[in-house]
Amino acid sequence: MTDPTTRRTRSGRTLTDEDIEALATEVAEKDYDVDVLKTRRRGRPPMGSGPADVVPVRIDPELLAAIESRAEADHATTSEIIREAIRRFLDVA
């Protein structure tokens, strides 16, 4: 059985302690702009003025099929099609 502390590369090469130390030193010696790293956002990009809410909605099979068909034709997601339909119905931007 393989030692659980054994590290391998994607190609399967076993990394020695010296390899790991060299990689750690290489990373530690790079000049990173900490301010840039701190401003990086993670997760999904915002869609509006604030975080979006998930709203569960029941949709009948025929309507869902129409939404999926439109999404495929428009190269969009079903969520994008639903949001656009709601915006048009409510006449909001």
BADRENZA-747697 format. One record per residue (C-alpha): x, y, z. Coordinates in steps of 0.001 Angstrom, whole numbers, padded with zeros to 6 digits, always signed. Each point is the difference from the previous one (the first is absolute). Layout:
! residues N
XYZ;...
//
This chain:
! residues 93
+000000+000000+000000;+001146+003562-000710;+001188+002160+002872;-002752+002653+000578;+002647+002743+000175;+001361-000863-003464;-000623+002807-002469;-000153-000504-003732;-000197+002295-003006;-002795-000347-002530;+002342-002027-002161;+000517-002423+002900;+003547+000999+000984;+000602-000301+003739;+001078+003242+001637;+002831-000191+002485;+000318+002205+003075;+002653+001954-001916;-002421+000555-002923;-002672+001310+002359;+002484+002265+001777;+001204+001395-003345;-003590+000713-001080;-000781+001709+003314;+003124+002150-000281;-000830+000934-003599;-003511+001096+000947;+001174+001865+003116;+002582+001973-001985;-002455+001289-002617;-001086+003604+000280;-003747+000031+000588;-002006+003205+000161;-001943-000609+003209;-002480+002817-000718;-000906-001574-003346;-000421-003412+001605;-002280+001448+002687;-002266+001713-002559;-000586-003169-002002;-003606-001017+000293;-001028-003596+000213;-003251-001615-000935;-002564+001071-002494;+000059+003538-001346;-002753+002302+001284;-003066+000331-002240;-001433+003221+001339;+000319+002454+002844;+000543-002698+002614;+000198-003721+000620;-002633-002000-001861;-002580-002178+001725;-000983-003459-001137;-003765-000241-000421;-001425-003500-000378;-002808-000133-002555;-002051-002941-001257;-000166-000118-003797;-002160-002426-001967;+001770-002329-002451;-001268+001787-003123;+001174+003394+001193;+003366-001422+001044;+000402-001595-003433;-000737+003368-001625;+002517+001750+002267;+002685-002597-000731;-000704+000204-003725;+000328+003780+000044;+003173-000188+002093;+001572-002405-002484;-001010+002178-002960;+001373+003137+001682;+003146-001741+001331;-001051+001067+003489;-000752-001692+003290;-003510-000728+001164;+000571+002469+002854;+000877+002765-002466;-003172-000691-002010;-002180+000014+003128;+001556+003240+001318;-000454+001706-003382;-003639-001119-000209;-000702+001357+003486;+001727+003304-000797;-002084+000423-003167;-003234-000933+001791;+000666+002445+002826;+001521+002618-002342;+003162+000416+002082;+003611+000305-001075;
//
